[in-house]
């Protein structure tokens, strides 16, 4: 290479980390073939990594929308990207877990049976296999107890993550029906 001339190279097949802000302290060095450092800097930039958007707005429905009733939660969404999705995470504030919830997948979940847990208002469904991009995915979870009455939601937090909880896709535009008194 020529001194004081920008050098560009491309490395392919690198998997991005989870969502993170832009970095401005990335360390970079050049070395000799023997590994001796020639130049070093810690002021390199790395672009922010953002979550992808879903192909459709996630929709959450209930087998019963009556307050206090044990219900089956149905989750429908279309992932925008093909990824090694391990979990689907939905904020269901006020909902509680009845007896052990049972999760099932009716479309786009590959092999294996998903599992579910609802803790502190967050429903996490762990998927046995990855999802296919641009294909409707539907999951159900039984034994979830509805909260008290409230209006429909259009700002439900919803995400898909890897096994280490790194976010793949996220939105705060999921929908949920109103919970009624009867």
N, C-alpha and C positions, 0 to 999 in steps of 0.2 A: 504494500500500500504506500501511498504518497503521504508525506508528513503534512499535517494541517489540512487535510482533505477529508471530507465526510465519507465514511464507508458504510454501505448499507448491505445487510444480508438478511435472508429469510429462513426461518425455521418453521417447518410444517408439523402438523399433527400434535399440537400442544393443546391440552385441555385447560380452559380458563378456570380460575378459582370461583368461589361463590361471589356474590355481589360485594364490591368494595369500592371505596372512593379512589380518586386519582392520587397517585403517588408522585412525589417530586424529590425523593431521596433514594432513588434506585442506584445501587452500586454497580459499576462497570469497570472492567480492567482488561488490559491486553498483556499477554505473556509471551515469553519466548517458548520455543518448542520444548525446552527443558522445564518450563513452569515458572521461571523467574518473572516477576512482575515488572513490566516496562512502564505502563501508565495506569493510573487509577483515578476514579472520580466517584463521588457519591451524590451527584446532583442530576442524575438521569430522570426522565419522566416516564410514567406508565399510565396509560389512559384508564379512566374509571371503567369498571365492569358493572354493567347494569343487568337487571333481570329482564328476561324476554317477556313479551306480552302473549297472553293466551289467544288462541284462534277464535274463541267465543267467550262471552262473559260467563263465568261459572254460575251455575244455578243450583240452589239448595232447595229441595222440597221435603215435605213431611207427610207421612201417612195419615197423621191427624194434626191439625193446627190448633187444637184446644189446649189451653193452659193446664199444666200439671199432668198431662196425659203422657204415658210411655209411647214413643213413636219410633218409626223407622225413618231415618234420614237418607234421602237420595241425593247424590252428588253427580252433576253432569257438567263436563267441560271438555274442551278440545285443546290439547297442548299444541303450541305453535312450532315446537322443535322436537326432534327425536333426541332423547337424552336418557341417561341411566337414572330415571326417576325411581326413587325408593320410597318416598312418602308424599302424601297429600295432606296439607295442614289447613284447617278451617277454623276461624274464630267463631265460636258459638256461645257468646257471653250469656250467662243465666241458665243455660242448659246444664243438666247433670247426667251422670251415667247411672242407669238403673243396674240390673244384674249385668253380668259380663256381656259387653256388646259383641255382636257377631257381624263381621264384615263380609261382603260378597262383591264380586265384580261381574257385571253383566255384559260389558263391552270394552275391548282394547286393553286388557291387562295381562296378556300372555298366560303363562302357566302358573300354578300355585294359588294358594288362598290368601287373600289379604287379612291383616289383623287390624284392630282398632282399639284406641283408648281415648277417653274424654277426661281431661284433667284441667282444672282451673279455667274452664271455658274455652279450651283449645282441643278440637278433635283432630287426632293424628291417625291416618290410615296408612299402614305400612304395606307396600305392594311387593309381591314376590318377584315380578319381572318388569322390565322397562315398558314404556308406552310408545305407541307409534304416533308420529307427528300428524297433525291435520285429521285425526280420526276421533270421533266422539268417544269419550271415556265415561262410563257410568259405574258408580259404586253405590252400595247400600250399607247402612249400619243400623242394626236393631238395638233396642233397649236403651234409647236416649230419652230422657224425661224433659218435656217442654218447660220453658220458663213461664212466668206470669204473662198476662196480656200485654201486647205491644204492637205497634204498626209494622208494616212490611219494611224490609231493609234493602237498600241498593248500594251499600258501602261495606259489604262483608269482606274482611281480609281473608285471602285465599292464596296458597302457594304450593308449588311442588318443589321438593328438595332431594338432594342426594343423601346417602346414608349418614354422612357427616353433618347434615343439616344445612349445607351450602345451598342457597336458593337457586333454582333453575328458572322458574317463572313465578311472578307474583302480581297480585292486583288487589285493589281495595274497592272493586266494583261488583263483587259477587252479590247475588240477590237471594232473599229469603222471604217467604210468605209471612203475612201478619199472624200473630198468635191471638186467638179469640177466647172469650169466656165460655162459649159453648158451640 
